[in-house]
């Protein structure tokens, strides 16, 4: 009788472990659809600061297009906010 309870408990724990393991695979996000900044650059041009970001757009397998945004401001802090507005 004890052997059957031990087997049932082991089988139950194995089933729970497999369910937990498989449930982690349910939320796949394809990285091609996420815009990840590749380059962030700052340049000082006269009295203003130029900010620029470059990120890849994946079109087809093996084909990538680089997209960029540029903006000008008088402060570094304002550059990221302006770039976010351009991207949004």
ZIUR-V637057 format. One record per residue. RES is the residue in three letters. D_FIRST is the distance of its C-alpha to the first C-alpha in whole Angstrom. Layout:
res:RES d_first:D_FIRST
res:RES d_first:D_FIRST
This chain:
res:UNK d_first:0
res:UNK d_first:4
res:UNK d_first:5
res:UNK d_first:5
res:UNK d_first:7
res:UNK d_first:9
res:UNK d_first:10
res:UNK d_first:11
res:UNK d_first:13
res:UNK d_first:14
res:UNK d_first:15
res:UNK d_first:17
res:UNK d_first:19
res:UNK d_first:20
res:UNK d_first:21
res:UNK d_first:23
res:UNK d_first:25
res:UNK d_first:26
res:UNK d_first:27
res:UNK d_first:29
res:UNK d_first:30
res:UNK d_first:32
res:UNK d_first:33
res:UNK d_first:35
res:UNK d_first:37
res:UNK d_first:38
res:UNK d_first:42
res:UNK d_first:44
res:UNK d_first:47
res:UNK d_first:50
res:UNK d_first:52
res:UNK d_first:55
res:UNK d_first:55
res:UNK d_first:55
res:UNK d_first:59
res:UNK d_first:59
res:UNK d_first:62
res:UNK d_first:63
res:UNK d_first:66
res:UNK d_first:67
res:UNK d_first:71
res:UNK d_first:74
res:UNK d_first:78
res:UNK d_first:80
res:UNK d_first:83
res:UNK d_first:86
res:UNK d_first:85
res:UNK d_first:82
res:UNK d_first:79
res:UNK d_first:77
res:UNK d_first:73
res:UNK d_first:72
res:UNK d_first:68
res:UNK d_first:67
res:UNK d_first:64
res:UNK d_first:63
res:UNK d_first:62
res:UNK d_first:60
res:UNK d_first:62
res:UNK d_first:60
res:UNK d_first:59
res:UNK d_first:61
res:UNK d_first:63
res:UNK d_first:64
res:UNK d_first:67
res:UNK d_first:67
res:UNK d_first:68
res:UNK d_first:70
res:UNK d_first:71
res:UNK d_first:74
res:UNK d_first:76
res:UNK d_first:78
res:UNK d_first:78
res:UNK d_first:80
res:UNK d_first:76
res:UNK d_first:73
res:UNK d_first:71
res:UNK d_first:73
res:UNK d_first:72
res:UNK d_first:68
res:UNK d_first:69
res:UNK d_first:71
res:UNK d_first:69
res:UNK d_first:66
res:UNK d_first:69
res:UNK d_first:70
res:UNK d_first:67
res:UNK d_first:65
